[in-house]
Amino acid sequence: MVSLQLKGVGAGYGRTLTVSGVTTPVFTGGEVVAVIGPNAAGKSTLFKRIAGLLKGPGELQLEGSRKGEAGIVYMPQDTSASPALTVYESVLLARKQHGGGWAVRPEDLALIDETLASLGIRDIAFRQLGELSGGQRQLASIAQTLVRDPEVLLMDEPTSALDLHRQLQVLAFTRELARRRGLLVFIAIHDLNQALRFSDQTLVLANGCLCASGSSSTVISTEMLSEIYQVNARVEPCSRGTLQVIVDGMVDEPAVA
Ligand SMILES: Nc1ncnc2c1ncn2[C@@H]1O[C@H](COP(=O)(O)OP(=O)(O)OP(=O)(O)O)[C@@H](O)[C@H]1O
């Protein structure tokens, strides 16, 4: 089973470090880890460093991997595939780019079919990326990422353009894949309710530093929401028992009488 621990990891774009000194617990395959924090906290920067797209200090301790660093797959916020490709072509290309030669095998086609069906986008398989809605493009981008056979998956705000039903569908499918295939999944996400619902662990970044880590239900608390997000909020179970953040207002906002 794959495992990953960050030890004193940092990264930046110029001389100064945007993210520094990030040391985490050991995360193992099958887990979903939410990475949360305010805008510009450094979540994408940290993902790019883990994926090897940025250099910086510190060590990534990756163990139990079949593919080494090639097994770490980063899904950026925007898809970079050509708008002239169809959804199917872009997913097939992504599958073939991950290695294993250019011959298309029956198992490649079966995996693509299963992925498109599970994400509910079979009906747009032969439409060009350039003519899709933002949410449809995001679903295509998720499909491109999932067929790359990742061991460690870094998803950067994968549901930001999706409607509520699609968010639940995609995150449930991703968690199920993590459990079934032993993937270690990191998801940078602003929706803390989805983080509570779908992640096992949460990392909180602020100003380029790791402020907290642990089980999501412990880390996402009234105190953290006040300190990191400056909001007054409660964390309470919904009718099915899943914890939800209920926001009463901003810390500096006067209470309504
Ligand atoms: N290519 C770049 N060159 C220079 N600075 C950058 C670059 N990309 C990001 N930054 C800076 O790094 C800091 C962290 O950005 P990053 O994208 O990692 O934050 P984030 O936590 O993912 O934010 P958000 O939630 O808004 O997506 C920001 O101040 C940003 O302006």
Ligand as a Chemical Component Dictionary entry (heavy atoms), coordinates in Angstrom:
data_LIG
# 
_chem_comp.id                   LIG 
_chem_comp.type                 NON-POLYMER 
_chem_comp.pdbx_formal_charge   0 
_chem_comp.three_letter_code    LIG 
# 
loop_
_chem_comp_atom.comp_id 
_chem_comp_atom.atom_id 
_chem_comp_atom.alt_atom_id 
_chem_comp_atom.type_symbol 
_chem_comp_atom.charge 
_chem_comp_atom.model_Cartn_x 
_chem_comp_atom.model_Cartn_y 
_chem_comp_atom.model_Cartn_z 
_chem_comp_atom.pdbx_ordinal 
LIG N1  N1  N 0 2.985  31.175 -11.049 1  
LIG C1  C1  C 0 3.101  31.965 -9.980  2  
LIG N2  N2  N 0 4.044  32.921 -9.900  3  
LIG C2  C2  C 0 4.164  33.719 -8.814  4  
LIG N3  N3  N 0 3.373  33.633 -7.725  5  
LIG C3  C3  C 0 2.405  32.705 -7.751  6  
LIG C4  C4  C 0 2.208  31.824 -8.864  7  
LIG N4  N4  N 0 1.171  30.997 -8.580  8  
LIG C5  C5  C 0 0.733  31.352 -7.359  9  
LIG N5  N5  N 0 1.467  32.366 -6.856  10 
LIG C6  C6  C 0 1.289  33.019 -5.547  11 
LIG O1  O1  O 0 1.450  32.057 -4.528  12 
LIG C7  C7  C 0 0.541  32.302 -3.453  13 
LIG C8  C8  C 0 -0.217 31.010 -3.158  14 
LIG O2  O2  O 0 -1.006 30.705 -4.292  15 
LIG P1  P1  P 0 -1.763 29.297 -4.422  16 
LIG O3  O3  O 0 -2.333 29.247 -5.790  17 
LIG O4  O4  O 0 -0.839 28.216 -4.016  18 
LIG O5  O5  O 0 -2.885 29.471 -3.313  19 
LIG P2  P2  P 0 -4.202 28.613 -3.053  20 
LIG O6  O6  O 0 -4.228 28.324 -1.586  21 
LIG O7  O7  O 0 -4.264 27.451 -3.971  22 
LIG O8  O8  O 0 -5.299 29.695 -3.402  23 
LIG P3  P3  P 0 -6.826 29.613 -3.940  24 
LIG O9  O9  O 0 -7.644 29.001 -2.832  25 
LIG O10 O10 O 0 -7.153 31.053 -4.136  26 
LIG O11 O11 O 0 -6.833 28.814 -5.214  27 
LIG C9  C9  C 0 -0.356 33.465 -3.887  28 
LIG O12 O12 O 0 0.092  34.641 -3.259  29 
LIG C10 C10 C 0 -0.139 33.544 -5.380  30 
LIG O13 O13 O 0 -0.251 34.870 -5.846  31 
# 
loop_
_chem_comp_bond.comp_id 
_chem_comp_bond.atom_id_1 
_chem_comp_bond.atom_id_2 
_chem_comp_bond.value_order 
_chem_comp_bond.pdbx_ordinal 
LIG N1  C1  SING 1  
LIG C1  N2  SING 2  
LIG C1  C4  DOUB 3  
LIG N2  C2  DOUB 4  
LIG C2  N3  SING 5  
LIG N3  C3  DOUB 6  
LIG C3  C4  SING 7  
LIG C3  N5  SING 8  
LIG C4  N4  SING 9  
LIG N4  C5  DOUB 10 
LIG C5  N5  SING 11 
LIG N5  C6  SING 12 
LIG C6  O1  SING 13 
LIG C6  C10 SING 14 
LIG O1  C7  SING 15 
LIG C7  C8  SING 16 
LIG C7  C9  SING 17 
LIG C8  O2  SING 18 
LIG O2  P1  SING 19 
LIG P1  O3  DOUB 20 
LIG P1  O4  SING 21 
LIG P1  O5  SING 22 
LIG O5  P2  SING 23 
LIG P2  O6  DOUB 24 
LIG P2  O7  SING 25 
LIG P2  O8  SING 26 
LIG O8  P3  SING 27 
LIG P3  O9  DOUB 28 
LIG P3  O10 SING 29 
LIG P3  O11 SING 30 
LIG C9  O12 SING 31 
LIG C9  C10 SING 32 
LIG C10 O13 SING 33 
# 
